[in-house]
């Protein structure tokens, strides 16, 4: 009888305990988003407007010249599908996606997107595409 009472009290606690790691551990997508935010370095240049680089260690490097201007240029300085991350142009945004060397399983929506118009990082393609208008 006492075991039934203990189990009734313990089962909800255990279910909460086992669901906590999903909240405590950031998802792969959130970790990539944070990594992308940390990768940004922007500066104003006299002739070419705002120039931003996005450097992910030695794995990936992107440069955007004249961010938000009329002559925006996106440069893929180092992007290789065989690395952990690489970049592609996706609906006008630069998408950072997993490459062949990525060590973990990930969802189909795993990635981060850079808007050449704002220079900001977005979590979804719809947010990034909205920034282009």
Secondary structure, DSSP 8 states (H G I E B T S, - for coil): -HHHHHHHHHHHHHHHHHHHHHHHS--HHHHHHHHHHHHEEEEEETTTEEEEEEEETTTEEEEEESTTSTT-EEEEEE--TTSSEEEEEETTEEEEEE-TT--S---TT--EEEETTT--EESSHHHHHHHT-
